[in-house]
């Protein structure tokens, strides 16, 4: 899922949220994306969580990529937060 952050945040222009089947798959997806981004000349990408594989964050500046195991993605529900559908936001 791609989320347009324009007007919502100054941290990036887009956020991409995706899932892998398990930790190994999440790490493999992250490695593949890192390789492709480096091939495109984006060499200074910040990476968090790649050793664990539950949730990997790739910060490429204007684009932030979150890769999750399915149960972790469901728990954090970033889509609902950024699209304004969060129960947490509704209660505040």
Secondary structure by P-SEA (a helix, b strand, c coil): cccccccccccccbbbbbccccaaaaaaaaaaaaaaaaaaccccccccccccccbbbbbcccbbbbbbcaaaaaaaaaaaaaaccccccccc
